[in-house]
């Protein structure tokens, strides 16, 4: 492409090209590299991820989940701030929107801590909430790149009641844990046993031979913030050394030699 005066434009300054089908690989890569740069600059080491419905309001019929997500995020942030200085550890991370996501970012703010928002633009219900730390607010177009960043830094995830999006994120984490594709163990908590036992019949998957009985040990149910915090603290012994993220690691299967 050339400018009005006829001189050529550098490809990485050519907005029509960057927005084109041919520019898609660059857009995908940008959604990896921009957060990577931000997390390294802010010395983020690892996260506690909160999933849950954007439709769940503080003053709605299930408003107790909003209040409890906020309280749990506050407790987790106070725990995080008590850890030895260095890289920032166990930072609250959400999808950046309203509902449970807002509650978790808000709880971190209540404790005067930092929190991450990995927002994705959706037609009706997804706008960044005001409680995300400004330097840790990221906008995504691609769901799969957003989910990569959820998984890559997570030491734990807590799934509050939610719909299709929450189910998608929860099952992705369970699958990665089941198949050993992550280079660290993730503690997975399902908050609200009454809700989750009605929505997903996990034992039925065992009865039908779709998963092993041991796979039910990949997660556990919790029903109050204090218990959830104790489970997290016992499931995640915190190593003294800290590192900031490099390129996303995973466990790969390599063919045996010879």
C-alpha positions as CSV (number, residue, x, y, z in Angstrom):
1,X,0.0,0.0,0.0
2,X,1.2,3.6,-0.7
3,X,0.4,6.9,1.0
4,X,-1.4,9.7,-0.9
5,X,2.0,11.0,-2.0
6,X,2.9,7.7,-3.5
7,X,5.5,6.5,-1.0
8,X,5.1,3.0,0.4
9,X,3.7,2.3,3.9
10,X,5.5,-0.1,6.2
11,X,3.4,-3.3,6.5
12,X,3.1,-2.9,10.3
13,X,1.7,0.6,9.8
14,X,-0.8,-0.5,7.1
15,X,-4.1,-0.7,9.0
16,X,-6.2,-2.2,6.2
17,X,-3.6,-5.0,5.9
18,X,-3.6,-5.6,9.7
19,X,-7.4,-5.8,9.6
20,X,-7.4,-8.2,6.7
21,X,-7.7,-12.0,6.6
22,X,-4.0,-12.2,5.7
23,X,-3.2,-10.1,8.8
24,X,-5.0,-12.5,11.2
25,X,-1.9,-14.4,12.3
26,X,-0.4,-11.0,13.4
27,X,-3.5,-10.1,15.3
28,X,-3.5,-13.5,17.1
29,X,0.2,-13.1,18.0
30,X,-0.4,-9.6,19.3
31,X,-3.0,-11.0,21.7
32,X,-0.2,-13.2,23.1
33,X,2.6,-10.7,23.1
34,X,0.8,-7.6,24.5
35,X,-0.3,-9.4,27.7
36,X,3.1,-11.1,28.0
37,X,4.8,-7.7,28.0
38,X,2.3,-6.3,30.5
39,X,2.7,-9.2,32.9
40,X,6.4,-9.1,32.8
41,X,6.5,-5.3,33.4
42,X,4.2,-5.7,36.4
43,X,6.1,-8.7,37.7
44,X,3.0,-11.0,37.8
45,X,4.0,-14.5,38.7
46,X,0.8,-16.4,39.0
47,X,-3.0,-16.0,39.4
48,X,-6.2,-17.2,41.1
49,X,-8.8,-17.2,38.4
50,X,-12.5,-16.5,39.1
51,X,-15.1,-17.6,36.6
52,X,-18.8,-17.0,36.8
53,X,-21.8,-15.3,35.2
54,X,-21.7,-11.7,34.0
55,X,-25.5,-11.7,34.6
56,X,-25.3,-12.4,38.3
57,X,-26.0,-9.1,40.0
58,X,-25.3,-7.9,43.6
59,X,-29.0,-7.1,44.1
60,X,-30.4,-10.1,42.1
61,X,-32.0,-13.4,43.3
62,X,-28.5,-15.0,43.5
63,X,-26.8,-11.9,44.9
64,X,-25.2,-13.9,47.7
65,X,-22.8,-15.4,45.2
66,X,-21.7,-11.9,44.2
67,X,-21.1,-11.0,47.9
68,X,-19.2,-14.3,48.5
69,X,-17.0,-13.9,45.4
70,X,-16.1,-10.4,46.5
71,X,-15.3,-11.7,50.0
72,X,-13.2,-14.6,48.8
73,X,-11.3,-12.4,46.4
74,X,-10.6,-10.0,49.3
75,X,-9.3,-12.9,51.5
76,X,-7.2,-14.3,48.7
77,X,-5.7,-10.9,48.1
78,X,-4.8,-10.4,51.7
79,X,-3.1,-13.8,51.6
80,X,-1.2,-12.8,48.5
81,X,0.0,-9.6,50.1
82,X,1.3,-11.6,53.1
83,X,3.7,-13.6,50.9
84,X,7.4,-12.7,50.7
85,X,8.2,-9.7,48.6
86,X,9.3,-10.2,45.0
87,X,7.2,-11.1,42.1
88,X,3.5,-10.4,42.6
89,X,1.9,-13.7,43.6
90,X,-1.6,-15.2,43.3
91,X,-3.1,-12.1,41.8
92,X,-6.9,-12.2,41.2
93,X,-7.7,-12.7,37.5
94,X,-11.1,-12.5,35.9
95,X,-12.8,-12.2,32.5
96,X,-13.0,-8.4,33.2
97,X,-16.8,-8.0,32.9
98,X,-19.7,-7.6,35.3
99,X,-21.3,-10.0,37.7
100,X,-19.0,-12.5,39.4
101,X,-16.0,-11.0,37.5
102,X,-16.7,-7.6,38.9
103,X,-17.2,-9.0,42.3
104,X,-13.8,-10.6,42.3
105,X,-12.0,-7.6,41.0
106,X,-13.9,-5.5,43.5
107,X,-12.8,-7.8,46.4
108,X,-9.2,-7.4,45.4
109,X,-9.7,-3.7,45.4
110,X,-11.3,-3.9,48.9
111,X,-8.0,-5.4,50.1
112,X,-6.0,-2.6,48.3
113,X,-4.5,-5.2,46.0
114,X,-4.0,-5.5,42.3
115,X,-6.2,-7.6,39.9
116,X,-6.3,-8.6,36.3
117,X,-9.1,-8.3,33.8
118,X,-9.0,-10.3,30.5
119,X,-11.9,-8.7,28.8
120,X,-13.5,-9.8,25.5
121,X,-15.8,-7.6,23.5
122,X,-19.3,-9.1,23.3
123,X,-22.5,-7.5,21.8
124,X,-24.5,-7.1,25.0
125,X,-23.0,-7.9,28.3
126,X,-19.2,-7.6,28.4
127,X,-17.6,-4.3,29.3
128,X,-14.5,-3.9,31.5
129,X,-15.5,-3.3,35.1
130,X,-14.0,-0.3,37.0
131,X,-12.2,-2.4,39.7
132,X,-9.5,-3.9,37.4
133,X,-6.0,-2.5,37.9
134,X,-5.4,-0.2,35.0
135,X,-2.1,-1.7,33.9
136,X,-3.5,-5.2,34.1
137,X,-6.6,-4.6,31.9
138,X,-6.4,-6.3,28.5
139,X,-8.9,-6.5,25.7
140,X,-9.2,-9.6,23.5
141,X,-11.0,-10.5,20.2
142,X,-10.1,-14.2,20.2
143,X,-11.6,-16.5,22.9
144,X,-8.8,-19.0,22.5
145,X,-6.0,-16.5,23.2
146,X,-7.9,-15.2,26.2
147,X,-8.3,-18.7,27.5
148,X,-4.5,-19.3,27.0
149,X,-3.8,-16.5,29.4
150,X,-6.3,-17.8,31.9
151,X,-4.6,-21.2,31.9
152,X,-0.9,-20.1,31.6
153,X,-0.7,-18.2,34.8
154,X,-3.3,-20.0,36.9
155,X,-2.4,-21.7,40.2
156,X,-6.1,-22.1,41.0
157,X,-9.5,-21.4,39.5
158,X,-12.8,-21.0,41.2
159,X,-16.0,-21.5,39.2
160,X,-19.0,-19.7,40.5
161,X,-22.4,-20.3,39.0
162,X,-22.5,-19.3,35.3
163,X,-23.8,-20.3,31.9
164,X,-22.2,-21.4,28.6
165,X,-19.1,-19.2,29.0
166,X,-18.4,-20.4,32.5
167,X,-19.0,-24.1,31.5
168,X,-16.6,-23.6,28.6
169,X,-13.9,-22.2,30.8
170,X,-14.4,-24.8,33.5
171,X,-14.3,-27.8,31.2
172,X,-11.2,-26.4,29.4
173,X,-9.4,-26.3,32.7
174,X,-10.6,-29.8,33.7
175,X,-9.5,-31.2,30.3
176,X,-6.0,-29.6,30.6
177,X,-5.6,-30.9,34.1
178,X,-6.9,-34.4,33.1
179,X,-4.5,-34.7,30.2
180,X,-1.5,-33.2,32.0
181,X,-1.0,-30.5,29.4
182,X,-0.1,-27.9,32.0
183,X,3.3,-27.6,33.6
184,X,1.8,-27.0,37.0
185,X,-1.0,-28.4,39.0
186,X,-4.1,-26.2,39.2
187,X,-6.5,-26.3,42.1
188,X,-10.1,-26.3,40.7
189,X,-12.9,-25.3,43.0
190,X,-16.6,-25.3,42.1
191,X,-18.3,-22.8,44.3
192,X,-21.9,-23.5,45.1
193,X,-22.4,-27.3,45.4
194,X,-26.2,-27.1,45.0
195,X,-25.9,-25.3,41.7
196,X,-23.1,-27.4,40.2
197,X,-24.6,-30.7,41.3
198,X,-27.8,-29.8,39.5
199,X,-26.2,-28.4,36.4
200,X,-23.6,-31.1,35.8
201,X,-24.0,-34.7,36.7
202,X,-20.3,-35.5,37.0
203,X,-20.8,-39.0,38.5
204,X,-22.8,-39.9,35.4
205,X,-19.7,-39.4,33.3
206,X,-18.0,-42.1,35.4
207,X,-21.0,-44.5,35.2
208,X,-21.1,-44.2,31.4
209,X,-17.3,-44.8,31.2
210,X,-16.5,-41.3,29.8
211,X,-14.1,-40.4,32.6
212,X,-12.3,-42.4,35.3
213,X,-13.5,-42.3,38.8
214,X,-10.1,-40.7,39.7
215,X,-11.0,-37.7,37.5
216,X,-13.5,-36.6,40.0
217,X,-10.6,-35.7,42.3
218,X,-9.5,-33.0,39.8
219,X,-12.0,-30.6,41.5
220,X,-13.9,-30.1,44.7
221,X,-17.0,-28.3,45.9
222,X,-16.9,-25.3,48.3
223,X,-19.8,-23.3,49.8
224,X,-18.3,-20.4,51.8
225,X,-15.4,-18.1,51.4
226,X,-13.5,-19.2,54.6
227,X,-13.6,-22.9,53.5
228,X,-12.6,-22.0,50.0
229,X,-9.5,-20.1,51.3
230,X,-8.4,-23.0,53.4
231,X,-8.7,-25.3,50.5
232,X,-6.6,-23.0,48.3
233,X,-4.0,-22.6,51.0
234,X,-3.6,-26.3,51.5
235,X,-3.7,-27.1,47.8
236,X,-1.1,-24.5,46.7
237,X,2.1,-24.6,48.7
238,X,3.9,-21.5,47.6
239,X,7.5,-22.0,46.6
240,X,10.0,-19.3,47.7
241,X,11.3,-18.7,44.3
242,X,9.3,-16.6,41.8
243,X,9.4,-16.1,38.1
244,X,7.5,-14.0,35.7
245,X,6.0,-15.6,32.6
246,X,8.0,-16.4,29.5
247,X,6.5,-18.1,26.5
248,X,3.6,-20.3,27.6
249,X,4.9,-23.7,28.6
250,X,3.0,-27.0,28.4
251,X,3.7,-30.6,28.8
252,X,4.2,-32.3,25.5
253,X,4.5,-35.9,24.5
254,X,7.6,-36.7,22.6
255,X,8.2,-40.0,20.8
256,X,10.8,-42.3,22.3
257,X,14.1,-42.5,20.6
258,X,15.1,-45.6,18.8
